[in-house]
Amino acid sequence: MTGGDRAAPVRTTAGPIMVASGISKRFRRTLALDRVDISIGEGECLALLGPNGSGKTTLLSILAGISRPTAGFISWRPDAVARLGWVPHEPALYARLTVRENLRLFAALEGRRDPHAVAEELLDRADLRAFADRLAARLSTGTRQRLNIAVALAGEPSVLLLDEPTAALSPDQRYRLWRWLDELRRVDRLAVLFSTQSVEEAVAHGDRLQILANGRCVFAGGAAELVSRHGAGGGPQAAEIAFLRLVGAEAP
């Protein structure tokens, strides 16, 4: 999907649905995150961009409730449904269960009233009907990632967190995945927060960008602002050059 194919952001006047303030994380002598603030609104797609070791996965795992911050807190808008869907970089599936069985199991774990009905609905929404009785271990990379996201949707989240969701996908698989995520944003007003090392992907799909470097937030805003503040002219690589300058990497 190209930048011109992006879904239009869903506008809301109610403010961010989720806000994380002053998030810090220390592992012994290493400060992995240093007072990071982040927020996201309904239907918005926020790209968390940064090089390896910048703290992206650590931040997402804290937002998902898997890890506790050393400092900081997360709050939700009072009228919001405070539920998160977590899509880790490595699919968290049961390889010896079929696609349908995985969906039923995770729907049950989420406390859904009718796990069977939820599984059948997700098979259609994730375009997995043709693979319903296939073992998860025998799925292609792209199909396994769709199942990974479908599992995260089983709990009816308001915010979907994805850790480098397209890193192992081919171009056609990436296109298909983003088309589905954009549909979820439009139809369900689902907020999507994804991490990536690809400036191109962040600019193409993120309504806003948040850039981490060495555990600190060094930029938050739109792609045009990134280029105007840190770039060196226009051109197709303007955003990437601005990003490399910002994180202290060597720009061409």
N, C-alpha and C positions, 0 to 999 in steps of 0.2 A: 504494500500500500504506500502510495506517495504522500507527500505533505498535502497535496491538493485533495486527497481522498479522505482526509481526517474528518472525524465526527465533530460537529459543532459543539462547543462546550454547553452544558446545561446551566442556565442562569438561575441563581437563587438569591434572594435578598435576606435570607434568614441567617447568614453567616456560616462559617465552617462547621461541618458536622462533627469533626474530631480535631482536637488541638493537643499537640505534645509540646511541653515547655521545659526548657533547661535540661534536656536529657543528657546525662553523662554516664559513662560506663568505664570502670577501671578493672583491669585484670592484673592483680598484683601491682607491679611498678609501671604497667603500661596503661595510658589513658587512651582508650579506644574511641570514645566519644566525649566531646567537650562542649557542654551547654548548647545542644542543638535544639532549635525550635522548628516545628513543622506543623502544617495544618492542611486540611483538604475539605472541599465542599461536595455536595451532592452532584453526581454526574460528572465530576471533574476528573481529569487524568493528570496526575502529577508524576513527573519523571525525576527519580533520584539518581543522579549521575555522579560518577567518580571513578578513579582508577582502582586497581586492586589494592586492598588494604586500607581503603579510605573510611571504612566504617559502615558501608551500606547495609550489609547483611546483619551486622550487630544492631543497627537501628531498627531494621524491619523485625528482627526477632523480639526486640523489646516491645514494639508496637503490637506484635501478635500475642504478647503475653507469655512467650516461651522463656524469655530471659528478663530478669529484673534490673532496672537501672540503678546505678549507684546514687544518682540524684535526679531530680526532675519528676514530672507527673504528666499523666494523660487525662484529658477531660473530654466530655461529649456534650453537644448541644442538648439542652433539657428535653426537647421533643424528639430527639434522635433515638433510633433503635441501635443500642450499643453492641453491635455484633460485627466481628471481623472474620474474613475468610483468608486463610494463609496458604500460599502456594510456594513451597520451598523450591530451591534450585534443582534439587534431586527429588523426583516424584515420590511422595510418601504413600505408596500403594502396596496392597497385598498381592504379590506376584502370582500366587497359586489360586487366587480367586478370579472369577470372571469379572468383566466390566460391570455387569448388573449386580453381582454379589458385592463388589466393592462399594457401589453406590448405596445399596441397601444397608450395608454395615455402617458406613459413615453417617447416613441419615439417622439410623438408630442411635448411634453414639451422640449425635446432636440433639437427641430427644424428640425427633419429629414424630407426630402421632401415627402416620402411616408410611413407614419407610419404603414399602413396596411402591406406593403411588409416587413418592418423591423420586425414587430411582427411575421409574418409567418416564416421568416428566423430564428428568435430567438427560436421559438417553436421547430424547428428541431435541432438547435445547442445545446439547453439545454435539449434535449430529453423530451420535455413537450407536444408533439403533442397529446398524449393520454389524457392529462388533460386540453386541450385548452378551453373547455367550462365549466370547473368546477370552482366554486367560490374559491377565494384565501383562504377564511375562512375554507374551507373543505379539504385543502391539508394536507398531512402528513408533519412532520417537515423537512424531507430531501427534499421533492418536493418543499416545500415553500422556502427553502434555494436556490435551483436551480433557482427558479423564481426570488428571491432576486438578485442573481448574473446576471441573464439575463437582468433584469431591468437596472442594472449598466452598462451593455454592450450596451444598446440602444444608448448611445451617442458616440460610437466608441472611447473609451478611449485608451490612450497609456500606462497608469498606472492604475492598479486595486488595490484599498485599501480595505482590508477585516479585520474587527474587530472580532477576535475570531470566525472564520466562522464555525468551526466544534464542538464548545463547547457543543451543544445540540444534536449532531448526534450520531447514532449508528455506530459500526465499519464498517459495509457494506456501510452505507451512506457516511462515511468519505472517504472510498476507492473510491467510485464512484465520489465524489466531487473532490478529488485530481486528479483522472484520467482525468477529464474534464479540470481542471485548467492547468495541464501539457500539454494537447493538445492545449489550447489557447496560451501557451507560445511558443510551437514549431511552430504552424501554423501561428499565428498572430504576433509573437514576442512581445506579451503582457508582460509587466513588472508586477509582482505580489508582493505586500507588504502586509504581513498578521501578525496580532498580535496573540499571544498565551501565555498561561501559561504552556504549555506542552513542556518540553525539548525534549522529544521523537519526537514530531511532528515537532519541529523546526529543529532538526538534520536531520530527514528523508526527509524534503521537502525544507528546506532553502539552497540555494547556499552559503549564508552568514548569520550570526547571528548578531543581534544588541541587546544588553541587557540593559534595563533600570532598575534603582533602585533609588527610592526617587527622581524621576524627572531628573536624570542624566544618561548619557551614560557611563556605566562602562566596556563595552567590545564591540568590533566590529571586526569580523573576522570569520574564519571557525571553524567547530566543533573540528577538530584536534588541532588547536591552542588553543581553549578554554581548552581542556583537558591538553595539555602540559604546559600551563601557570598556570592553577588554579586547576588541578586535583590531584589525589593521586593514580597513577597507572592506569592500564587498567581495563577491565571488562565491562559488559553491562551497568552499572550505572555510568561509569566514567564521562560522560558529565553532568549528573544530579548532581553528587557530586560536580563537578567543579562549576556548576551554583549556587548551594546552598551556597557554600563557598563565591562565588563572591558577592552575594546579602545579605550576612550576616545572612542567615537562617541556621538552624541546619542541618548539613549533617550527614548521618548515618555512 
